[in-house]
């Protein structure tokens, strides 16, 4: 590196003053900050060289990896004695190099204590991290015009490539809309484990053994898990088709003849008239001589044939405590995430491994194959995130986010409160018609760049935006994954039903109330006057510097959003759409540098966190945690008087769903509650209308996602984006405003449903 370089920084947002030399020219690792500094220092007088700051690496030859040296000191000593100046927080004209600071041991101890307690205050954010970044370009301004030398101009070739990409994506849109999608989950390629039969069905030990692995002999205290899938059959008035399941022990008399002895009887049913129903029960082995072989016979109580698939699985006595074990494992994961002992990615992975360990122990050490474990992943969510990260990463290297940030700042008219209003309303409206994860992937980078210009902390804005994203996504069928599950599970519920029944409550009451509440919570951050900005100079400083890439990435984003809007028409998984558009975008922008795109654009820690969390939640669901919650809920509703059942059902569904979704992923919870809602509506169709219960489930599952950092996918994605920019969002930082807004919005939804569906 040239000895005349004045500044040496690790990132555009966190640079370190290292040496002032001759020449008065600033060379920053971040190209945009370098251009900003070049104008201020182009005519600056020469300064005398000074000694490098202690703790700063003096390797001037490696421009790709410049970070402060690590010293064997405490954290606070390193922070205090490093004496750095963040150029995005301090005006360059006011920057100066200070002498070494001497602090007493008592002062150092106080600083360390404050830092240790900082993460337990919800409105006190941790210090911004210094990020090690890679230099992406070497735009030397040296007093030259940025608009002429630092910007790539689109050529005819770029226009042709953009048109070809638009043509390909247009064909893709046509294929998606014209290709029929089979939506029946019953025909899954993985099928149902068990033995199929039709009553009267008599089992035996060889050819029709319902026990998995022919494990039909037990020890006292063992648990037998019975699972039956009943095929649908037409409803016959006055006839209740129940399946009687008998477990018989095979005894041998003195003459060697086998004599079956009935040891347990249970009943499953009745079957649904349109969907396959699943029934489960755990039987504790408490009869004599359980070491003998056993068989299972199945009969129809009404005499009408019942078609079913069933299996019986031998488990150890720990199975009877599986719900408690699942709750403890899930609670332990939340405690470790709260304490931040490990990175949340490692916590989720280790939590899923511990849950799998107990799952294997309960099943007598029979482990699942990696193929089955991978089935626990929500591949739709992971694919959507992966594809959107690539596309947003390509857009971020064009300057469009900085360009948008300057335009939003211009319309904020010098008010941080007005700025938060604009950003949160934009997020809420966008989330109603896009997936909230997609919305935050688009808006979060703009917010961070804008706050960098303003020299303010972006975390209050990001937390408010993602909360409003979850609230706004509740309004439509395609806004939040639980709504998509509800719409695909209940044929009675359509796209317009959500708009008529849920959207008025969300946009007329919940969004304004949430926004006002968040502004009150963050009033200490918003009360300060916004720094005076020269908008025209900002527009010159932050142009779109890669127009060809913007054409390619912008075209891909536009067509992808169009496909998201057309989801009610083509019903294609959003993961497919995002992945195909992402790879097409890469083919046109980086056809020979895929490694760099995957390394810089994809947030692998967030994807791994999701992967571990999905396995954890699904294993806990397999252990019976979610079914236990649904069963208790259904029992409570059935115990109420007929006149009180509807208001009670609305209230209990709303609050239980919101609390559960705050601590567990709302996708498996919603899937678990679908059959519970259907059974309640079928048993009491006049008292408990199906649509009303569906709206209560939708409100609770979607609004509850704001309760904790892990409550919704958009929360985790936003925290990952913020962390990668140097701003960590802790569990407490999100929990305080998120849980309060959850309580407020669920109370509003409860009152709204009581007025519309009970009192009116």
N, C-alpha and C positions, 0 to 999 in steps of 0.2 A: 504494500500500500504506500502511496505517496506520503513523504514525511510532512508535507504541508497541510495534510488534512486536519481540520479543526475539531470535528466531532466524530465520535464513534459510538454507535448505539446498537442495542440488541433488537429493538422492535420499534415500529412507528409510534407506539403508544407508551413506551417505557424505555427511554434512551438515557445513556449515562454520559455526562460530561467527562471527557478523558484527558484531552490535551488541547491547548490553544496554541497554534503555530502561526507561521507566516502565510499569508495569502488570503485570509479572511473568507474562506469558502467552506461550506459545511457539507460533509459527506455522510449521510445517514444510511443505516441498513434498510430502513423503510423508504421507498422511493417517493411517496407523497410528502412525508415530513421533510425529506431532503429538499424537495422543491420549495416548500414553505420557508425553510431556513435560508435557502440560497438568496432569496430576494432581500432578506433582512441583513445578510452579511456580505452582500456583493460589494457594498461601498463602506464597510466598517473599517475603522483604523486597525492597524496591526497591533497585536497584543504580545506581551512578552511570554515566552514559554514558561509553563509552570510544571511542577512535578505531578505525575499521575496520582490520582486519588488512591489511597490504600484500598486493597480488596478488589481492584479492577484489573483484569487480565491485560497484559501488555503485548500480546501477540498480534502485531499489526498485519501480519502476512496472511492470516486466515480470516477472510471476510465472511465466511459462511457459518462460523461457530464462535461468536464472540460473547462470552458470558463472564460475570465476575468470578474471581478465584474463590474456591471454597477454603475457609479457614476453620481451624479447630476451635471454634468459639461457640458461645450460646447464640441462639437465634437473635435475641435483642442486641447483643454486642455487634453481630454482623450488620444488623440494620442500622444501628446508630453510627458505627465507625466506617461504614461504606461511603456515606455522605454522597448520595446520588441525587440527581435532580430529574424528575419526570418531566420531559419537555412538553407532554400533552396536558400537564396540570399547571405549569409555571410559564409565564410569558418569557420568551427567549430574551427580550431586552432586559428583563430583570434577573436573569440567571447569573449566578456568580459561584465561584469556587471558594469554599470555606476551609478554614484550618481544622485540624483534628479536634474532635470534641472530647472533653474529659468529663466523665460522669462518675458519681460516687456509686459504691456498691448498693447503697440504700435506694438510690434512684433507679439503678438497673433492675433491682429486685421488684420495685414497684411497676416498672414497665413490663417486665416478664409476667407478673401477676395479672396486669390488665389485659395483656395479649392472650393469656390462657383463658380468661373469663369472657373474652370478646364474643366467642361463638355462641354463648348462652343468652345473649341479648338480641331479641328478634329484629330490632331496628338499628343495630350496630353491625356494620358489615366488616368483614375481614379486609386486611390490606390487599391492594392489587398485587398480583404476582408478577415477577419479571419473567417474561417469556423468551425462550430461545427460538428465534425465527430464522428462516432461510431467505437469503437475498434473492429476490425474484427478478431483478433487473438492475441495470446500471445506467439509469437515465441521468446523464450529467447536464446540469443546467448551466452553471457557471455564468449566470447573467443572461443566458439565451432565453428566448420565448418558449415557454412550456407548450403552448398550443401548437407550435410548428414542429418541435423536435421530439416531444415526449408522447405524442398521440399517434396511434396507428390509424390511418385513414382507409376506409373500405374501398376496394377496387372492384372492377367488373367481375373478376373471378369470385370475390366474396359474395357478390349479389347472386351469381349463378349458383354457388354452393347453397346459399340460403333458400333459393327457389327450389332446388332439388330436394333439400330437407323438408321444405313445406309440402312438396308433392308426395314424398314418402309418408309423412305423417298424416296427410289428408287421406291417403289410401288406408292407413292404419285405422283412422277414425271410422271409415266406411266398413272395414272388416269387423271392427268391434261392435258396431251397431247392427250389422247384418248377420253376424254369426250367433246362432242360437246357443244359449248357455243352459246346461242342465243343472238345476239348483236343488235337486233332491239329495239330501245328505244320507239317506238310507242306502244309497248305492255306492258308498265309499269303497275305494279299492282295498281298504284294510279290513272291511267286513266286521262281523261280530263274533267274538270268541265264545264258543259253547256248542251245545248239541241242539239241533232243531228237531221239533216233534209236534204232534197234534194230539190233544187229549182224546181219548184215554191213552196215557203214555206210561208204560211200565219199564222201569230201568233194570239193568243187570250189570254184573261186574265186568263183562267182556265187550259186548257190542254196543250197549247204550249206557255207558257210565258217565253220568253228569259231573263226576268229580274230576277236576283237572289233574292230568298226570296219573289218573287212577289212584290218587291218594285218598282212599276211602276207609282207612283205619286211623284211629286217633288215640290221644291220651286225654285223661281227665283235665279239664280246663282249657283245652284247645277251642278255637273259634272256627265255625264253618260260615263262610260268606256265601249267601245265596243271591244270585243275580239273574233276573228274568227279563227278557225283552218280549213284550206281547205285541203281536201284529194287530193292526186295526181291524175292526169288524163293525158292521152296521148296528146301530142302537135299536134294541127291541124294548118297547115300553113295557114296564112291569117286570122285566127280566134283568137280573144283575149277574153278569157272567163273571164268576170268580174262579181262579185256579187254586185248587187245594194241593199243596206240596207236602208229601209225606216222606220222612226219612226213616228208613227201616234198617235195623241191625240184623245181620245174618248169623243166627245161632245154629250150632250143630248139636243134635241130640245124641243119646247114647248109641243109637244105631247108625250114626253117620249121616242122617238126613238133615238137610238144611231147612231151617224154619225161620221165616222173617218175623221180626218183632218191631212194632211201631214204637219209636222213641221220641219223635217230634213231628208236629203238624203246624204249618203256617199257610196263610192265604195271601194271594196276590191278585190285584185287579181293582176295578174292571178295566177292560181295554178301551182305548179311545176309538171313536168312529172314523178318524182320518189320519192319525199319527201313531207311530209306534211308541209305546209307553215302556219305561224302564222301572223296575221295582227291585229293591234290595232289602236284605235283612241279614243280621248276624246272629248266629245261633251258638250259644256256649255249650260245649259238651259236658253234661253233668249226669249222664246215665251210666249204668253198670256195664262192665266189659266193653269199653269203647274201642279196644284194640281189635275187635272183630271187624270184618268187612261190612260195608253199608251200601245200600242202594237207595234210589229216589224214585218215587212214583208220583205222577201228576194227573189229577182228575179235574173235570169241569163240574162245578157245583150245580149248574143249571142243566147239564146234559148237552148243551150246544158245544160243538167242537171249538177249541181255542188253539190257535197256532202260535207257537212261541219258540224262543231260543233261550236256553238256560245253562248255567254252569254253577258248580259248587266248588269253592276254593278253601283248602285247609290253611289256617293261619294260626300263629301262636297266641298265647293269652294276651300279649301286648296289644293285639288288635282291638280289644275292648276299650283301650285308652287312646285310640288313634286320633280322635278329635282333639283331645287335650294336648297330645304331642304336637299336632299340627299348629295349634294355637301358640304353644310355647316357642316353637321354632320360628314362627312368623314374628312373634313379639321380640325374640332375641335379635332377629335381623334388624328390626326397627331401632332397638336400643343401640346397636353397634353403628348404625347409620347416624343416629342422633349424636353419639359421642365422637364420631369421626375418628375412631381409632384406626380404621383402614379406609381406603378409597371405597366408595359405595359399589364400584364394579366388583371388587374382590369380596365385599360383604355379600352381595347377591349370589355370586358363584359359590362361595363356601356355604351360604345358607341353603342353596339348592342341593349341594352335595350332602349336607347333614340331613335334609328332608328325605333325599333318596336313600340314605343309609337306614333311617328308621323304616322307610317303606320296604326295603329289602329284608330287614330284620323281622318285620311283621309277617312277611310272606315266607318265613322259614329260610331266609338266606337266598331265595331265588331272585337273582338280579335281572333287571330288564336289559335288553340289548340296547346298544347305542341308537339303533334305528327307532325303537319305541320311545326312548328318551327324547329324540329329536322331534317326534310327533307332538311333544308338549310345547313346542315353539309356536308362537304366533307369527308364522312366516309372512303373512300379509303385512303386518306391522313392520317387521324387519326389512322386507323388500321395499316397502314404501319409503322407509327412512333412508335406506342405502341409495335408492335412486334419486330421491330428492336432495340428499347431501351432495351427490355428484353434480347435479344441475345447478344447485345454489352455489357450490364451489366454483363452477365455471363463471357464473354471473358475478361472483365477488371479485374476480380478477379483471373486470372490465371498468370498474369505477362507478357502476350504476347505483350501488347502494349509497356511496358518498354523495353522488349527484342528487338522489332522492332525499337524503338527509338534509342537504342545504335547502331544497325547496320546501320541506316541511318546516324547517327552522324559520324560513321567510314568512310562513303563514302563522307561526306561533305568536308573532308580534311582541317578542320580548318577554313572554310569560311562560314559566315552567308549568304552571297549572293548565294553561291553555294547551301547551304542548302535550301533556299527559292526556287531556281530553281528546285531542285529535288522534293520537296513537291508539288509545284504548277503544274508541268508537270504530276506527278503521279495522282494528283486530276483531272486534265483536261481530261486525257486519260480514267481514271476510270469512270468519269461522262458521257462519251460518250456511254458507254455500260451498265451502271447501272443508276438507278435514282439518281439524285444529292443529295437528302436527304440521301439515303443509303450511298453514298460515303462519305459525311461529318460525318455521324455517325461512320464510320469506321476510318477515318483519323484524325478527330479532337482530340480524346483521345491520339493518338500517338504523335501528335504535342505538346500537353500540357505537356505530360510526358518528351518529349525530351527537351523542353524549360526549364522545371524544372531542369533537369540535367545541362543545360548550364547556368542556373541562368539568363535568359533573359525573357522579357515579351512575351508571346505567341500571343498576340492579333494582331500584324502586320502580323504574319504568318497565323493566322486563317482567318482574313479578306481577305487576298490575296488568300487563298485556296478556300474560298467559292465563290469569284468572278470568279476565273478560273473554278470552278465547274459549274457555270451557263453558262459560255462561252462554255466550252467543251460539256455540255449537249445539246447544240443547234445542234450539228453535226449529231445526229441520231434520228430515230423515237422514240426510247425508252429512250432517255437521259433526256427529260424534259416533264412534263405533257402537256404543250400546243402542243408539237409535237405529242403526243399520241392522243390528241383530233383531231388534223388536219388529222392525218393518218386514224382515224376511221370514220371521217365525209366525207372525199373525197376518193372515191374508186380509183380515178385516181392517188393517191399518195401512194407509197409503201415504204418499208424499203430501198431498193436499190436506190430509187429516192432521199432520203435524203442524202445518202452517196455520190452520184454523184453530186448533186446540191449544198449542203450546207457544207459538210465536208471539201472540199478544202479551202473555204474561212475561216473556223474556225481554222483549224490546220496549214494552211500555212501562214495566215496573222493575224487573230484576236488574237489567243493565244500568239504568240511571241510579238505582239505589246502590248497586255495587260500586259504581264509579265514584259517586259522592263519598261513600264510606272509605274507599282507598285513598282519595285525595285528603280526607281528614287524617287517616293513619300516617300518611307521608307528608303531612303539612310542614314538618320541620325541615324536610328536604326541598319543598316547593316554595317556601316563603321567601327564599333569597331571590334577589333580582337576577335575571339572566344577564350574563355579560354582554356588553354592547358588541355587535358583530357588524362588520362591513360585508354585507351580503354580496355585493358585486365582486369584492376581492375573493370571497369564499367561492363564488361561482368560477372564478378564474383558477383558483387553487385546486378545486376538486372537479375537474372535468371528467367526461367519459374517455378514458385513455386507450381503450382497445375496442374500437367500433366493430371490426369483423367478428370478434368473439361474442360481442353483445348481440349481433344479428343472429348468430347460430344459437347461443344459449337462450336468448329471448324468444326465438321462434319455438324452440323445444318447450320452454315454459308455457308459452301461450297455448300451444296445442295440448299440452298435458292438462292445463286448467280447463280447457274446453272438454276434454275427455272426462274429467271429474264432474263437470256440470251435466254431462250426458249419461252419467251412471244409471239413472232410472231407466234409460233406454237400452243400454247394452249389457248392464249387470256384470261387467268384467271386474275382476279383482284389481283394486287400485295398485297393488304391488306390481302386477304385470305391466300396467300402463307406465308407472314410474321407471321401472327397470328398462323397458324398451326405449323410452324417450331418453333416458340417461345415457345408454350405450350408443344410441344414434348421435347424441350430442357430442360424446367423446370421440366418435369416429370422424366428426367434422372439425373438432377443435384440437385434439391431441391424438391423431391417428398412430403416432409412433412413440408416444410417451405415456402409456397407460399407467406405468408404475408411479410416476410422479403425481398423476391425478388421484389415484387411489390412496396415496400416502398423505397428500395435503388436503383433500376434500372430505374424506370419510372420517367421521369421528368414531373410531373403533371402540373406544372405551364406552361410549353410550350404547353401541350395538351389543357389546358383551354384557353390559349391565341389564339391558332388556332381555337378552337370552337367559341369563341366570334367573332373573325375576320371573319370567314366564314358566320356567321349569319349576321354580319354587312354588308358585301359585297353583300350578296344575297338580303337583304332587300333593300339596295340602288339600286340594279339592278331592283327589283320589283317596286321601285318608279320611274324607267325610266331613271336612270343616264347613264347606259351603252348603252341603246338603243338610247339615245339622242346623245351620242358620235358617235355611228355607223351611225346614220342618217345624221349627219352633214358631216361626212367623205364621205358617198356615194353621197351626194348632191354636194360636192365640186368636186368630180371626174367627175360626169356627166356634170358639167358646162364647162369642158375643151374641147378644140378642139380635134378632133379625133386623130390627129398626136401627140398631147401632152398628151393624156390620160394615156398611159402606163407609161412613166417616172414619171408623176405626181402621178399616183396611187401607184407606188412603193415607192416614196418618202413619200407621205402622210401616207400610211399604216405603213411604217417602223417607222416614228417618232411619230405618234399618238399612235401606239401600244406600243412603248417603254416608252413613257411618262405615258400613262395610266397604264401600267403594273408595273411601278415603284411605283405608289401610290395606286393601287388597285391590288388585287390578280389576276395573269394572267390567272388563270383557268376559272373563270366566264367571264372574258373579251374575251378570245378566243372563248368560247362557244357562246357568243353574236355576235361575228364578223363572225362566220361561215356562217350564212344565208346572211349577207351583201356581203361577198366575192362571194357566189354562185350567188346571184342576179346580181352583176356586171358582172360576167363571162357569165351568160346566156344572158344578154342584149347586150353585146358587145363581142361575142366569138372570133371574129377575132382580135380585138384591145386589149382585156384584157384576155389573156389565164389564165385558172383557176390555173394551176400549178405555174405560176409566181406570182400570187397574194397570193397563199398559202405560197410560200417561203418568201415573204415580211412579211406576218403575223407571220410566225415562227420566223424569225430574230428579229422582233420588240418585240414580246411577251416574248421570252426567254432572249434576251440580256437586255431588260428593267428591268428584275428582279434584276439587280445589282444596280438600281438607289437609292433605299432606303432599310432600314433594313426590311421593310415589303413587299418588292417587290416579294420575292420568299420564298417558304417554307424552303429551305436550309439555308437561312440567319437567320431565326428565330431559327431554330434548333441549328445552330452553336453558336448563341448568348446565348441560354439557356445552352448549354454544358459549355461554357466559364464562364458564371455567376455562375454555380454550382461549378466550381473549384475556384471561388474567383475573377475572372477577368471579370468585367462588360464591355460590349461593348455598348456604348451609341449610340443614333440615329446619332449624329454628327460624331462620330468616323467612322461609316460606310458610312455616306452620302458623305463625302468629296472624298475618293478614289472611292467609288462605282459609283457616278454620273459621275465623270470624265471618268472612264472606259466605262460607258454606252455610253456617247457621242462619245468617240473614236471608240468603236466597231460598233455602229450603223452607224457612218459615213463610216467606212470601208465596212460594209455590203451594204450601199447605193451605194457606188462607184463600188463595185463588181457586184451588180445586174445591174447597169447602163451599165457597160462594157459588161457583158455576155448576157443580155436579151434585151438591147435596141440598143447599138452601134454596136455590132458584128452581 
